[in-house]
Amino acid sequence: MKAAITEWQNRVAPVFDVAGTVLLIETDAEELQESISLPSGNPRNKIAFLKEQEVDVLICGAITRRMREYAEELGIRINPFVSGEIDEVWDAWRNGTLDQACYSMPGCRRCRRRKGQCS
């Protein structure tokens, strides 16, 4: 399985639609692997590019509903509205703890639905 995390200054990029790079990771690898540039312009091109790279999971900050739905149509599972240092977020995803409130973007409504636990 291959995952991608949007990246900006060693943190999860706050908005997918304008993100410039992602880290591509083979999920069975112990370390983060490769930083690559995303196509500029239309966010649909970014999603299509990730599909070409055989990405199965995208971990990102905010993402528009339209882009999330498009990614899901292409078979890419989205973990949206994530915030934090890349290494910590990656460890949390691998350990199944990415739903903790500390990895949610400030003001993220999804945390309120489950008493501080993100959905």
N, CA, C and O atoms as a printed pandas DataFrame, in Angstrom:
     atom_number atom_name residue_name chain_id  residue_number  x_coord  y_coord  z_coord
0              1         N          MET        A               1    0.850   -1.172    0.000
1              2        CA          MET        A               1    0.000    0.000    0.000
2              3         C          MET        A               1    0.896    1.235    0.000
3              4         O          MET        A               1    1.964    1.246    0.613
4              5         N          LYS        A               2    0.447    2.260   -0.689
5              6        CA          LYS        A               2    1.216    3.495   -0.757
6              7         C          LYS        A               2    0.376    4.642   -0.196
7              8         O          LYS        A               2   -0.807    4.775   -0.509
8              9         N          ALA        A               3    1.007    5.462    0.633
9             10        CA          ALA        A               3    0.338    6.622    1.221
10            11         C          ALA        A               3    1.053    7.890    0.774
11            12         O          ALA        A               3    2.217    7.860    0.376
12            13         N          ALA        A               4    0.334    9.001    0.848
13            14        CA          ALA        A               4    0.904   10.318    0.558
14            15         C          ALA        A               4    0.458   11.271    1.655
15            16         O          ALA        A               4   -0.690   11.239    2.099
16            17         N          ILE        A               5    1.383   12.117    2.084
17            18        CA          ILE        A               5    1.080   13.162    3.062
18            19         C          ILE        A               5    1.465   14.493    2.431
19            20         O          ILE        A               5    2.607   14.683    2.014
20            21         N          THR        A               6    0.504   15.415    2.364
21            22        CA          THR        A               6    0.854   16.736    1.859
22            23         C          THR        A               6    1.845   17.374    2.819
23            24         O          THR        A               6    1.732   17.214    4.035
24            25         N          GLU        A               7    2.817   18.096    2.275
25            26        CA          GLU        A               7    3.922   18.579    3.106
26            27         C          GLU        A               7    4.187   20.061    2.876
27            28         O          GLU        A               7    4.171   20.548    1.745
28            29         N          TRP        A               8    4.428   20.754    3.962
29            30        CA          TRP        A               8    4.839   22.157    3.932
30            31         C          TRP        A               8    5.646   22.422    5.193
31            32         O          TRP        A               8    5.116   22.338    6.300
32            33         N          GLN        A               9    6.909   22.738    5.034
33            34        CA          GLN        A               9    7.813   23.046    6.145
34            35         C          GLN        A               9    7.789   21.958    7.224
35            36         O          GLN        A               9    7.696   22.251    8.416
36            37         N          ASN        A              10    7.872   20.715    6.788
37            38        CA          ASN        A              10    7.922   19.541    7.665
38            39         C          ASN        A              10    6.636   19.327    8.472
39            40         O          ASN        A              10    6.641   18.629    9.486
40            41         N          ARG        A              11    5.559   19.925    8.021
41            42        CA          ARG        A              11    4.246   19.743    8.642
42            43         C          ARG        A              11    3.258   19.343    7.550
43            44         O          ARG        A              11    3.538   19.493    6.361
44            45         N          VAL        A              12    2.109   18.838    7.963
45            46        CA          VAL        A              12    1.047   18.563    7.008
46            47         C          VAL        A              12    0.604   19.903    6.417
47            48         O          VAL        A              12    0.284   20.833    7.158
48            49         N          ALA        A              13    0.587   20.002    5.094
49            50        CA          ALA        A              13    0.164   21.239    4.436
50            51         C          ALA        A              13   -1.268   21.553    4.829
51            52         O          ALA        A              13   -2.110   20.656    4.844
52            53         N          PRO        A              14   -1.565   22.811    5.149
53            54        CA          PRO        A              14   -2.894   23.146    5.666
54            55         C          PRO        A              14   -4.036   23.009    4.651
55            56         O          PRO        A              14   -5.182   22.807    5.052
56            57         N          VAL        A              15   -3.749   23.115    3.345
57            58        CA          VAL        A              15   -4.818   23.038    2.338
58            59         C          VAL        A              15   -4.333   22.199    1.161
59            60         O          VAL        A              15   -3.371   22.563    0.485
60            61         N          PHE        A              16   -5.000   21.080    0.921
61            62        CA          PHE        A              16   -4.594   20.202   -0.177
62            63         C          PHE        A              16   -4.623   20.905   -1.525
63            64         O          PHE        A              16   -3.682   20.780   -2.309
64            65         N          ASP        A              17   -5.679   21.635   -1.801
65            66        CA          ASP        A              17   -5.889   22.195   -3.135
66            67         C          ASP        A              17   -4.748   23.089   -3.616
67            68         O          ASP        A              17   -4.580   23.273   -4.822
68            69         N          VAL        A              18   -3.965   23.647   -2.697
69            70        CA          VAL        A              18   -2.832   24.492   -3.086
70            71         C          VAL        A              18   -1.488   23.905   -2.638
71            72         O          VAL        A              18   -0.460   24.577   -2.730
72            73         N          ALA        A              19   -1.490   22.673   -2.160
73            74        CA          ALA        A              19   -0.246   22.031   -1.721
74            75         C          ALA        A              19    0.706   21.860   -2.905
75            76         O          ALA        A              19    0.279   21.601   -4.030
76            77         N          GLY        A              20    1.987   22.007   -2.634
77            78        CA          GLY        A              20    2.985   21.891   -3.696
78            79         C          GLY        A              20    3.739   20.578   -3.703
79            80         O          GLY        A              20    4.241   20.158   -4.745
80            81         N          THR        A              21    3.830   19.911   -2.537
81            82        CA          THR        A              21    4.566   18.654   -2.471
82            83         C          THR        A              21    3.843   17.644   -1.584
83            84         O          THR        A              21    3.036   18.003   -0.726
84            85         N          VAL        A              22    4.154   16.389   -1.815
85            86        CA          VAL        A              22    3.693   15.302   -0.955
86            87         C          VAL        A              22    4.873   14.388   -0.672
87            88         O          VAL        A              22    5.822   14.296   -1.450
88            89         N          LEU        A              23    4.782   13.727    0.451
89            90        CA          LEU        A              23    5.720   12.656    0.759
90            91         C          LEU        A              23    5.042   11.353    0.390
91            92         O          LEU        A              23    3.942   11.066    0.864
92            93         N          LEU        A              24    5.689   10.561   -0.451
93            94        CA          LEU        A              24    5.163    9.251   -0.810
94            95         C          LEU        A              24    5.817    8.222    0.090
95            96         O          LEU        A              24    7.028    8.254    0.308
96            97         N          ILE        A              25    5.012    7.308    0.610
97            98        CA          ILE        A              25    5.489    6.336    1.570
98            99         C          ILE        A              25    4.909    4.965    1.249
99           100         O          ILE        A              25    3.696    4.824    1.094
100          101         N          GLU        A              26    5.756    3.969    1.150
101          102        CA          GLU        A              26    5.273    2.589    1.119
102          103         C          GLU        A              26    4.896    2.265    2.559
103          104         O          GLU        A              26    5.730    2.402    3.454
104          105         N          THR        A              27    3.681    1.845    2.799
105          106        CA          THR        A              27    3.208    1.725    4.179
106          107         C          THR        A              27    3.915    0.648    4.976
107          108         O          THR        A              27    3.865    0.668    6.206
108          109         N          ASP        A              28    4.570   -0.288    4.317
109          110        CA          ASP        A              28    5.317   -1.291    5.076
110          111         C          ASP        A              28    6.748   -0.837    5.374
111          112         O          ASP        A              28    7.498   -1.553    6.037
112          113         N          ALA        A              29    7.127    0.338    4.892
113          114        CA          ALA        A              29    8.456    0.881    5.165
114          115         C          ALA        A              29    8.485    1.504    6.550
115          116         O          ALA        A              29    7.461    1.967    7.052
116          117         N          GLU        A              30    9.619    1.514    7.145
117          118        CA          GLU        A              30    9.779    2.086    8.481
118          119         C          GLU        A              30    9.957    3.593    8.454
119          120         O          GLU        A              30    9.662    4.265    9.442
120          121         N          GLU        A              31   10.436    4.137    7.338
121          122        CA          GLU        A              31   10.740    5.564    7.271
122          123         C          GLU        A              31    9.993    6.230    6.124
123          124         O          GLU        A              31    9.584    5.576    5.164
124          125         N          LEU        A              32    9.823    7.544    6.243
125          126        CA          LEU        A              32    9.262    8.330    5.148
126          127         C          LEU        A              32   10.234    8.235    3.981
127          128         O          LEU        A              32   11.447    8.170    4.181
128          129         N          GLN        A              33    9.699    8.227    2.758
129          130        CA          GLN        A              33   10.570    7.908    1.648
130          131         C          GLN        A              33   10.880    9.023    0.669
131          132         O          GLN        A              33   12.039    9.425    0.571
132          133         N          GLU        A              34    9.936    9.525   -0.036
133          134        CA          GLU        A              34   10.241   10.378   -1.177
134          135         C          GLU        A              34    9.336   11.602   -1.218
135          136         O          GLU        A              34    8.113   11.475   -1.160
136          137         N          SER        A              35    9.927   12.773   -1.319
137          138        CA          SER        A              35    9.164   14.001   -1.479
138          139         C          SER        A              35    9.088   14.318   -2.965
139          140         O          SER        A              35   10.112   14.376   -3.646
140          141         N          ILE        A              36    7.869   14.524   -3.470
141          142        CA          ILE        A              36    7.707   14.847   -4.892
142          143         C          ILE        A              36    6.797   16.055   -5.047
143          144         O          ILE        A              36    5.927   16.317   -4.217
144          145         N          SER        A              37    7.021   16.776   -6.125
145          146        CA          SER        A              37    6.201   17.950   -6.431
146          147         C          SER        A              37    4.881   17.518   -7.046
147          148         O          SER        A              37    4.825   16.587   -7.850
148          149         N          LEU        A              38    3.830   18.206   -6.656
149          150        CA          LEU        A              38    2.521   17.999   -7.263
150          151         C          LEU        A              38    2.362   18.933   -8.456
151          152         O          LEU        A              38    2.987   19.992   -8.497
152          153         N          PRO        A              39    1.535   18.556   -9.423
153          154        CA          PRO        A              39    1.261   19.482  -10.524
154          155         C          PRO        A              39    0.621   20.761   -9.992
155          156         O          PRO        A              39   -0.172   20.719   -9.052
156          157         N          SER        A              40    0.962   21.881  -10.586
157          158        CA          SER        A              40    0.348   23.140  -10.166
158          159         C          SER        A              40   -0.971   23.323  -10.900
159          160         O          SER        A              40   -1.258   22.640  -11.884
160          161         N          GLY        A              41   -1.764   24.259  -10.400
161          162        CA          GLY        A              41   -3.026   24.556  -11.058
162          163         C          GLY        A              41   -4.179   23.770  -10.485
163          164         O          GLY        A              41   -4.323   23.670   -9.266
164          165         N          ASN        A              42   -4.994   23.217  -11.344
165          166        CA          ASN        A              42   -6.231   22.538  -10.983
166          167         C          ASN        A              42   -5.976   21.401   -9.987
167          168         O          ASN        A              42   -5.165   20.516  -10.265
168          169         N          PRO        A              43   -6.645   21.408   -8.846
169          170        CA          PRO        A              43   -6.469   20.333   -7.859
170          171         C          PRO        A              43   -6.836   18.943   -8.388
171          172         O          PRO        A              43   -6.321   17.940   -7.895
172          173         N          ARG        A              44   -7.722   18.877   -9.389
173          174        CA          ARG        A              44   -8.046   17.571   -9.986
174          175         C          ARG        A              44   -6.801   16.932  -10.579
175          176         O          ARG        A              44   -6.653   15.710  -10.548
176          177         N          ASN        A              45   -5.899   17.759  -11.125
177          178        CA          ASN        A              45   -4.657   17.232  -11.683
178          179         C          ASN        A              45   -3.785   16.626  -10.585
179          180         O          ASN        A              45   -3.069   15.652  -10.820
180          181         N          LYS        A              46   -3.848   17.201   -9.401
181          182        CA          LYS        A              46   -3.082   16.669   -8.275
182          183         C          LYS        A              46   -3.613   15.296   -7.876
183          184         O          LYS        A              46   -2.840   14.373   -7.623
184          185         N          ILE        A              47   -4.934   15.169   -7.823
185          186        CA          ILE        A              47   -5.546   13.888   -7.479
186          187         C          ILE        A              47   -5.204   12.841   -8.540
187          188         O          ILE        A              47   -4.822   11.719   -8.207
188          189         N          ALA        A              48   -5.341   13.203   -9.807
189          190        CA          ALA        A              48   -5.028   12.274  -10.897
190          191         C          ALA        A              48   -3.551   11.861  -10.838
191          192         O          ALA        A              48   -3.220   10.700  -11.080
192          193         N          PHE        A              49   -2.679   12.799  -10.522
193          194        CA          PHE        A              49   -1.254   12.501  -10.387
194          195         C          PHE        A              49   -1.018   11.491   -9.262
195          196         O          PHE        A              49   -0.240   10.551   -9.420
196          197         N          LEU        A              50   -1.690   11.688   -8.133
197          198        CA          LEU        A              50   -1.548   10.743   -7.025
198          199         C          LEU        A              50   -2.014    9.355   -7.434
199          200         O          LEU        A              50   -1.400    8.359   -7.052
200          201         N          LYS        A              51   -3.084    9.278   -8.201
201          202        CA          LYS        A              51   -3.561    7.986   -8.697
202          203         C          LYS        A              51   -2.512    7.350   -9.603
203          204         O          LYS        A              51   -2.274    6.145   -9.521
204          205         N          GLU        A              52   -1.884    8.146  -10.465
205          206        CA          GLU        A              52   -0.820    7.632  -11.332
206          207         C          GLU        A              52    0.351    7.084  -10.522
207          208         O          GLU        A              52    1.030    6.152  -10.950
208          209         N          GLN        A              53    0.577    7.665   -9.360
209          210        CA          GLN        A              53    1.653    7.213   -8.473
210          211         C          GLN        A              53    1.230    6.008   -7.633
211          212         O          GLN        A              53    1.992    5.526   -6.796
212          213         N          GLU        A              54    0.006    5.528   -7.867
213          214        CA          GLU        A              54   -0.562    4.368   -7.179
214          215         C          GLU        A              54   -0.760    4.606   -5.678
215          216         O          GLU        A              54   -0.587    3.699   -4.863
216          217         N          VAL        A              55   -1.127    5.846   -5.330
217          218        CA          VAL        A              55   -1.404    6.195   -3.934
218          219         C          VAL        A              55   -2.762    5.619   -3.548
219          220         O          VAL        A              55   -3.746    5.764   -4.273
220          221         N          ASP        A              56   -2.794    4.964   -2.392
221          222        CA          ASP        A              56   -4.023    4.380   -1.862
222          223         C          ASP        A              56   -4.652    5.258   -0.790
223          224         O          ASP        A              56   -5.872    5.269   -0.630
224          225         N          VAL        A              57   -3.811    6.006   -0.044
225          226        CA          VAL        A              57   -4.257    6.804    1.096
226          227         C          VAL        A              57   -3.625    8.182    1.007
227          228         O          VAL        A              57   -2.423    8.305    0.771
228          229         N          LEU        A              58   -4.434    9.219    1.195
229          230        CA          LEU        A              58   -3.935   10.592    1.251
230          231         C          LEU        A              58   -4.240   11.166    2.620
231          232         O          LEU        A              58   -5.389   11.184    3.062
232          233         N          ILE        A              59   -3.189   11.639    3.291
233          234        CA          ILE        A              59   -3.325   12.331    4.567
234          235         C          ILE        A              59   -3.066   13.800    4.273
235          236         O          ILE        A              59   -2.010   14.157    3.749
236          237         N          CYS        A              60   -4.031   14.654    4.612
237          238        CA          CYS        A              60   -3.899   16.059    4.234
238          239         C          CYS        A              60   -4.622   16.957    5.234
239          240         O          CYS        A              60   -5.323   16.490    6.131
240          241         N          GLY        A              61   -4.429   18.246    5.049
241          242        CA          GLY        A              61   -5.175   19.236    5.815
242          243         C          GLY        A              61   -6.549   19.391    5.186
243          244         O          GLY        A              61   -7.180   18.408    4.797
244          245         N          ALA        A              62   -6.999   20.611    5.090
245          246        CA          ALA        A              62   -8.307   20.874    4.491
246          247         C          ALA        A              62   -8.303   20.463    3.019
247          248         O          ALA        A              62   -7.299   20.603    2.320
248          249         N          ILE        A              63   -9.430   19.962    2.577
249          250        CA          ILE        A              63   -9.603   19.582    1.174
250          251         C          ILE        A              63  -11.057   19.874    0.816
251          252         O          ILE        A              63  -11.959   19.632    1.618
252          253         N          THR        A              64  -11.277   20.385   -0.364
253          254        CA          THR        A              64  -12.647   20.682   -0.754
254          255         C          THR        A              64  -13.441   19.383   -0.913
255          256         O          THR        A              64  -12.888   18.332   -1.236
256          257         N          ARG        A              65  -14.723   19.484   -0.681
257          258        CA          ARG        A              65  -15.592   18.308   -0.809
258          259         C          ARG        A              65  -15.483   17.717   -2.214
259          260         O          ARG        A              65  -15.426   16.498   -2.378
260          261         N          ARG        A              66  -15.454   18.573   -3.206
261          262        CA          ARG        A              66  -15.386   18.106   -4.592
262          263         C          ARG        A              66  -14.116   17.290   -4.840
263          264         O          ARG        A              66  -14.166   16.255   -5.503
264          265         N          MET        A              67  -12.984   17.750   -4.312
265          266        CA          MET        A              67  -11.723   17.024   -4.505
266          267         C          MET        A              67  -11.695   15.737   -3.686
267          268         O          MET        A              67  -11.145   14.727   -4.125
268          269         N          ARG        A              68  -12.282   15.778   -2.511
269          270        CA          ARG        A              68  -12.353   14.553   -1.695
270          271         C          ARG        A              68  -13.190   13.498   -2.417
271          272         O          ARG        A              68  -12.795   12.334   -2.493
272          273         N          GLU        A              69  -14.333   13.900   -2.940
273          274        CA          GLU        A              69  -15.195   12.963   -3.652
274          275         C          GLU        A              69  -14.510   12.420   -4.904
275          276         O          GLU        A              69  -14.630   11.235   -5.213
276          277         N          TYR        A              70  -13.795   13.282   -5.622
277          278        CA          TYR        A              70  -13.080   12.846   -6.821
278          279         C          TYR        A              70  -12.007   11.819   -6.454
279          280         O          TYR        A              70  -11.876   10.796   -7.126
280          281         N          ALA        A              71  -11.253   12.080   -5.413
281          282        CA          ALA        A              71  -10.221   11.139   -4.980
282          283         C          ALA        A              71  -10.845    9.798   -4.603
283          284         O          ALA        A              71  -10.330    8.743   -4.974
284          285         N          GLU        A              72  -11.938    9.839   -3.876
285          286        CA          GLU        A              72  -12.602    8.606   -3.464
286          287         C          GLU        A              72  -13.149    7.838   -4.664
287          288         O          GLU        A              72  -13.144    6.607   -4.666
288          289         N          GLU        A              73  -13.625    8.563   -5.694
289          290        CA          GLU        A              73  -14.070    7.908   -6.927
290          291         C          GLU        A              73  -12.923    7.156   -7.586
291          292         O          GLU        A              73  -13.131    6.108   -8.197
292          293         N          LEU        A              74  -11.718    7.687   -7.462
293          294        CA          LEU        A              74  -10.535    7.046   -8.050
294          295         C          LEU        A              74   -9.947    5.967   -7.134
295          296         O          LEU        A              74   -8.959    5.322   -7.486
296          297         N          GLY        A              75  -10.547    5.777   -5.979
297          298        CA          GLY        A              75  -10.082    4.729   -5.078
298          299         C          GLY        A              75   -9.041    5.169   -4.069
299          300         O          GLY        A              75   -8.386    4.329   -3.451
300          301         N          ILE        A              76   -8.877    6.469   -3.892
301          302        CA          ILE        A              76   -7.930    6.985   -2.903
302          303         C          ILE        A              76   -8.699    7.302   -1.628
303          304         O          ILE        A              76   -9.630    8.108   -1.644
304          305         N          ARG        A              77   -8.317    6.678   -0.540
305          306        CA          ARG        A              77   -8.946    6.943    0.755
306          307         C          ARG        A              77   -8.334    8.216    1.340
307          308         O          ARG        A              77   -7.115    8.384    1.321
308          309         N          ILE        A              78   -9.174    9.109    1.859
309          310        CA          ILE        A              78   -8.728   10.405    2.352
310          311         C          ILE        A              78   -8.807   10.462    3.871
311          312         O          ILE        A              78   -9.808   10.059    4.464
312          313         N          ASN        A              79   -7.752   10.964    4.496
313          314        CA          ASN        A              79   -7.730   11.308    5.918
314          315         C          ASN        A              79   -7.564   12.825    5.957
315          316         O          ASN        A              79   -6.437   13.320    5.979
316          317         N          PRO        A              80   -8.675   13.573    5.966
317          318        CA          PRO        A              80   -8.595   15.030    5.851
318          319         C          PRO        A              80   -8.529   15.743    7.200
319          320         O          PRO        A              80   -8.726   15.145    8.258
320          321         N          PHE        A              81   -8.248   17.028    7.122
321          322        CA          PHE        A              81   -8.257   17.944    8.269
322          323         C          PHE        A              81   -7.254   17.531    9.344
323          324         O          PHE        A              81   -7.502   17.665   10.542
324          325         N          VAL        A              82   -6.114   17.025    8.873
325          326        CA          VAL        A              82   -5.040   16.599    9.762
326          327         C          VAL        A              82   -4.021   17.717    9.879
327          328         O          VAL        A              82   -3.742   18.425    8.912
328          329         N          SER        A              83   -3.474   17.865   11.070
329          330        CA          SER        A              83   -2.477   18.886   11.351
330          331         C          SER        A              83   -1.362   18.262   12.179
331          332         O          SER        A              83   -1.601   17.356   12.977
332          333         N          GLY        A              84   -0.149   18.750   11.986
333          334        CA          GLY        A              84    0.944   18.300   12.829
334          335         C          GLY        A              84    2.232   18.089   12.077
335          336         O          GLY        A              84    2.287   18.226   10.855
336          337         N          GLU        A              85    3.276   17.751   12.825
337          338        CA          GLU        A              85    4.576   17.432   12.259
338          339         C          GLU        A              85    4.457   16.127   11.466
339          340         O          GLU        A              85    3.785   15.189   11.896
340          341         N          ILE        A              86    5.106   16.078   10.323
341          342        CA          ILE        A              86    5.005   14.924    9.429
342          343         C          ILE        A              86    5.341   13.617   10.143
343          344         O          ILE        A              86    4.568   12.661   10.067
344          345         N          ASP        A              87    6.472   13.559   10.829
345          346        CA          ASP        A              87    6.885   12.310   11.484
346          347         C          ASP        A              87    5.853   11.845   12.507
347          348         O          ASP        A              87    5.541   10.657   12.583
348          349         N          GLU        A              88    5.325   12.781   13.292
349          350        CA          GLU        A              88    4.335   12.423   14.310
350          351         C          GLU        A              88    3.029   11.946   13.675
351          352         O          GLU        A              88    2.416   10.986   14.141
352          353         N          VAL        A              89    2.616   12.619   12.616
353          354        CA          VAL        A              89    1.386   12.237   11.918
354          355         C          VAL        A              89    1.547   10.848   11.303
355          356         O          VAL        A              89    0.644   10.015   11.392
356          357         N          TRP        A              90    2.694   10.603   10.684
357          358        CA          TRP        A              90    2.937    9.298   10.072
358          359         C          TRP        A              90    2.910    8.185   11.128
359          360         O          TRP        A              90    2.298    7.138   10.920
360          361         N          ASP        A              91    3.576    8.423   12.256
361          362        CA          ASP        A              91    3.563    7.433   13.342
362          363         C          ASP        A              91    2.141    7.199   13.848
363          364         O          ASP        A              91    1.750    6.061   14.111
364          365         N          ALA        A              92    1.372    8.276   13.983
365          366        CA          ALA        A              92   -0.010    8.149   14.462
366          367         C          ALA        A              92   -0.848    7.357   13.467
367          368         O          ALA        A              92   -1.663    6.529   13.875
368          369         N          TRP        A              93   -0.666    7.592   12.188
369          370        CA          TRP        A              93   -1.430    6.843   11.180
370          371         C          TRP        A              93   -1.084    5.360   11.250
371          372         O          TRP        A              93   -1.971    4.507   11.226
372          373         N          ARG        A              94    0.199    5.060   11.335
373          374        CA          ARG        A              94    0.631    3.654   11.404
374          375         C          ARG        A              94    0.137    2.969   12.671
375          376         O          ARG        A              94   -0.146    1.772   12.661
376          377         N          ASN        A              95    0.033    3.722   13.760
377          378        CA          ASN        A              95   -0.396    3.152   15.039
378          379         C          ASN        A              95   -1.906    3.199   15.245
379          380         O          ASN        A              95   -2.408    2.737   16.269
380          381         N          GLY        A              96   -2.632    3.756   14.274
381          382        CA          GLY        A              96   -4.090    3.829   14.388
382          383         C          GLY        A              96   -4.592    4.881   15.356
383          384         O          GLY        A              96   -5.705    4.770   15.869
384          385         N          THR        A              97   -3.782    5.907   15.617
385          386        CA          THR        A              97   -4.179    6.946   16.573
386          387         C          THR        A              97   -4.340    8.319   15.917
387          388         O          THR        A              97   -4.376    9.338   16.607
388          389         N          LEU        A              98   -4.435    8.346   14.598
389          390        CA          LEU        A              98   -4.554    9.626   13.896
390          391         C          LEU        A              98   -5.874   10.322   14.199
391          392         O          LEU        A              98   -6.005   11.517   13.934
392          393         N          ASP        A              99   -6.850    9.613   14.743
393          394        CA          ASP        A              99   -8.144   10.220   15.056
394          395         C          ASP        A              99   -8.130   11.017   16.352
395          396         O          ASP        A              99   -9.157   11.583   16.728
396          397         N          GLN        A             100   -7.000   11.079   17.046
397          398        CA          GLN        A             100   -6.915   11.868   18.273
398          399         C          GLN        A             100   -7.008   13.355   17.958
399          400         O          GLN        A             100   -6.536   13.812   16.917
400          401         N          ALA        A             101   -7.618   14.097   18.861
401          402        CA          ALA        A             101   -7.852   15.524   18.660
402          403         C          ALA        A             101   -6.568   16.313   18.414
403          404         O          ALA        A             101   -6.599   17.331   17.723
404          405         N          CYS        A             102   -5.455   15.869   18.959
405          406        CA          CYS        A             102   -4.202   16.614   18.795
406          407         C          CYS        A             102   -3.721   16.638   17.345
407          408         O          CYS        A             102   -2.856   17.448   17.011
408          409         N          TYR        A             103   -4.251   15.782   16.478
409          410        CA          TYR        A             103   -3.876   15.773   15.065
410          411         C          TYR        A             103   -4.911   16.461   14.179
411          412         O          TYR        A             103   -4.804   16.414   12.954
412          413         N          SER        A             104   -5.895   17.090   14.778
413          414        CA          SER        A             104   -6.923   17.775   14.002
414          415         C          SER        A             104   -6.555   19.234   13.781
415          416         O          SER        A             104   -5.918   19.866   14.624
416          417         N          MET        A             105   -6.960   19.747   12.649
417          418        CA          MET        A             105   -6.746   21.162   12.375
418          419         C          MET        A             105   -7.497   21.992   13.408
419          420         O          MET        A             105   -8.567   21.587   13.861
420          421         N          PRO        A             106   -6.959   23.137   13.785
421          422        CA          PRO        A             106   -7.683   24.015   14.723
422          423         C          PRO        A             106   -9.074   24.347   14.165
423          424         O          PRO        A             106   -9.221   24.675   12.987
424          425         N          GLY        A             107  -10.078   24.257   15.022
425          426        CA          GLY        A             107  -11.449   24.558   14.608
426          427         C          GLY        A             107  -12.140   23.435   13.874
427          428         O          GLY        A             107  -13.244   23.614   13.360
428          429         N          CYS        A             108  -11.511   22.289   13.818
429          430        CA          CYS        A             108  -12.081   21.151   13.089
430          431         C          CYS        A             108  -13.354   20.683   13.771
431          432         O          CYS        A             108  -13.320   20.292   14.938
432          433         N          ARG        A             109  -14.463   20.717   13.070
433          434        CA          ARG        A             109  -15.756   20.339   13.633
434          435         C          ARG        A             109  -15.881   18.841   13.877
435          436         O          ARG        A             109  -16.649   18.419   14.742
436          437         N          ARG        A             110  -15.151   18.049   13.142
437          438        CA          ARG        A             110  -15.312   16.602   13.278
438          439         C          ARG        A             110  -14.958   16.126   14.678
439          440         O          ARG        A             110  -15.417   15.061   15.091
440          441         N          CYS        A             111  -14.159   16.878   15.417
441          442        CA          CYS        A             111  -13.778   16.470   16.778
442          443         C          CYS        A             111  -14.945   16.634   17.756
443          444         O          CYS        A             111  -15.043   15.876   18.721
444          445         N          ARG        A             112  -15.799   17.576   17.532
445          446        CA          ARG        A             112  -16.902   17.832   18.443
446          447         C          ARG        A             112  -17.970   16.737   18.374
447          448         O          ARG        A             112  -18.714   16.524   19.331
448          449         N          ARG        A             113  -18.033   16.072   17.272
449          450        CA          ARG        A             113  -19.080   15.063   17.084
450          451         C          ARG        A             113  -18.901   13.878   18.014
451          452         O          ARG        A             113  -19.877   13.228   18.390
452          453         N          ARG        A             114  -17.673   13.595   18.385
453          454        CA          ARG        A             114  -17.428   12.407   19.195
454          455         C          ARG        A             114  -16.679   12.746   20.475
455          456         O          ARG        A             114  -15.766   12.028   20.882
456          457         N          LYS        A             115  -17.070   13.836   21.100
457          458        CA          LYS        A             115  -16.522   14.238   22.397
458          459         C          LYS        A             115  -14.992   14.316   22.378
459          460         O          LYS        A             115  -14.317   13.704   23.206
460          461         N          GLY        A             116  -14.459   15.078   21.420
461          462        CA          GLY        A             116  -13.024   15.268   21.355
462          463         C          GLY        A             116  -12.300   14.281   20.482
463          464         O          GLY        A             116  -11.114   14.464   20.207
464          465         N          GLN        A             117  -12.963   13.248   20.038
465          466        CA          GLN        A             117  -12.344   12.259   19.163
466          467         C          GLN        A             117  -12.779   12.553   17.737
467          468         O          GLN        A             117  -13.970   12.703   17.464
468          469         N          CYS        A             118  -11.832   12.633   16.846
469          470        CA          CYS        A             118  -12.168   12.916   15.450
470          471         C          CYS        A             118  -12.765   11.693   14.783
471          472         O          CYS        A             118  -12.478   10.551   15.143
472          473         N          SER        A             119  -13.615   11.976   13.788
473          474        CA          SER        A             119  -14.180   10.860   13.026
474          475         C          SER        A             119  -13.381   10.623   11.786
475          476         O          SER        A             119  -13.699    9.722   11.010
